[in-house]
Amino acid sequence: MLFTLDQLNDATAVVREAMLPTPQYHWPQLSEETGCQVWVKHENHTPTGAFKVRGGLVYLKELTSRGERPQLITATRGNHGQSIPYAAARYGVPVTVLVPEGNSVEKNAAMRAWGASVETFGADFDVARVEAERRAVERGLTLVPSFHPALVRGVATYALELFQAAPDLDVVYVPVGMGSGICGVITVRDLLGLSTEVVGVVSTHAPAMALSVAAGRIVETNSANTFADGVACRVPMPAAFDVIRQGAARIVQVSEDEVA
């Protein structure tokens, strides 16, 4: 287990200091379209418009509770990169965010609005990520990775909300980028003793995690050219891969048209 139920409840208390639970709605037209009862968890209702903010809040709370106020650096396509400065601003912690070339202008602007120093580096997220790791070592900065126990514990609070509000779900579909969201859902499902299947979803243009699970080992791809930038990852994280391989029912690939 990545965390205990007590640790999850502690993370929920941290998240509640900044935001209310997001809603989950049963949409009848989606149900009619699919032939089953469909619930949507609206993480677009968080302060940054994405579930990642929960992880940033827990990560910064733990970091600063140790008396640390380091300079942070991270890489992102935008959601993680809004989460960290949003949370860091609450504690006066400076953040540098590296984004790849051609990144969303709107997300870059949002990150700067939350107080981050945003710099463009590299052709895609994974190139920016490696550069952030290099600068952290070279300049003595604290690297905030995309996958970390505190981040997963924070984002898992949305899974707890969902399962408490709709406990009889047969299947939960979770988009997969670096894996914190689906790992949170899997762990909460197991902690609550539920039989719900967890299915990961990736774009056919960014299939690294699906290919890795199918092969039983980490498989990197040469590109992740999907307009769904939150899942545009080429190199799976080993820690996330291990949880997904053991706890997900399967990983499905969908086309760009299906994503749209």
C-alpha positions, 0 to 999 in steps of 0.5 A: 500500500502506498499509504494507510487510511489514517494517512489518507484522512490526514491528507483530506484534512490538508486539502480541505484547508484550501478547497471543498470536495468536488462534485460527482454527477450522474449524467442521464444522457451519458448513461443513455449513450453508453447503456450503463449508469455513468458518474463523472467526477468533476475535478475541473472544479478545483482551484486550478481546474485539475486534480493535481492541486490536491497533491501539491497541497499535501506535498508542500504541507509536509515539506514546510512542516519540517521547517524547510523553505527550499527553492523548488523546480519541476517540469510539467505540461501544466496541471502539475505545474499549477498545483505546485506554485498554487500550494507553494504560494501559501507558504512563500516558497519560490518555484521554477517550472520548466515546460516544453516548446509549444506548451499551452499558452493558457496554462503557462499564463496560469502558472505565472499567475500562481507565482511560478517562474516559467521557462521553456525547455525541450521538445516535450515533457520528458526532455523538460523533466530531465533538464529539471532533474539536472538543474536541481543537482547543479544548482542545489534546488529541490526537485518536485517529481511528477510521482511522489508518495505525498503527491499520490496521497493528496490526489487520492482524496478525490478517489475517496470522495468519489467512492464515498459518494458512489460506493457501488461502482463497477468500473472507474476509468482514469486517464493516465499520464505519469500515474498519480491519479490512477495509483491513488484510485487503486490504493483507495479502492483497496483500502476500502475493500471494494471490488471496483475494477480500475481501468487506465486510459491513454491516447494511442499517440501516447501509449507508453504505459499501456505498452509497458503493462502489456509487456510487463516491463517499462517501455519508452516511446519516441513521441507523445504527440497528443493534444491531451497534454495532461497524458502526453508522457513517453517514459513511465515512472517505475513506481507508478508502473508497479502499482498499475500493473498489479492493481489495474484491470487493464489499460485501454488506448483511445484515438485522438478523435475519441479523446476529443 
